[in-house]
Amino acid sequence: MGAVVSCIQSMFRTIGSVLMAIVNGIGSILTAIINGIVAFFDILITFLTCGYCGKKRRAGRSHGATTSRV
């Protein structure tokens, strides 16, 4: 009788482990999707507010360079 109870307990533990693995997998997938959406909006907002194009423009200028006449 003890072997049957042990077998049933193992079966329930296995089912519980499978369900937890499924829940963890769904959570990981949702986390990846949300992180992708956040990264996309971050790039979009940076571009629309000229964070990206403004940095490139500033890099080409030379500040403080003066020419002297002799």
N, C-alpha and C positions, 0 to 999 in steps of 0.2 A: 504493500500500500504506500510506503514511503517513497518508492521509486516513481510511482504515478504522480504523486504530489510534486516531487522534485522536477519531473518532466513538465508538468503544467506550469510551475513557477518559471522554469527556463523559457518556456514558450512565451509567457507573458512578458518576461524581461526582454526577449528578442523583439517582440512586437513593439514594446515601448522604445527600444533603441532605434528601430526602423522609423517610427513616427517622429522621434526627436531629430534624426538625421534629415528627414524630409522637411521639418520645420526649419532647421538650421540652413538647409539648402535654399529654401524659399527666401529666408531672411538675407542670405548672402546675395542672391540674385537681385532682390529689391534694393539692397545697399549699393550694389554696382550700378543699377539703373539710376538711382537718385544721385550718386556721385557724378555720373556722366551728364545728367541734366544740369547739375550745379556748375560743373566745369564749362559746359556749353554757354550757359547764361553769363558766366564770369568773362569768358572771351568776348561774347557779344556786347556786354556792357562796357568792357574796356575799349573795344573798337569804336563803339558809338560815342563814347565820351572823349575820344581822341587820346586815350591813354597810350594806345599802340602807335598811332601815326604821329602823335606829339613827341614821343621819345625819339623816333627816327629823325624828325625834323630838327630837333635840338642837337642831335649828335653831329650834324653836318656843319653847324655854325662854328665860327671861331670867336670866342668872347675875349675881349681884352687885347686883341692884337691890333696894334696901331703902327702906322708907318710915319716915320719922321722925315721932314723935309730938311735937306741940308743946303 
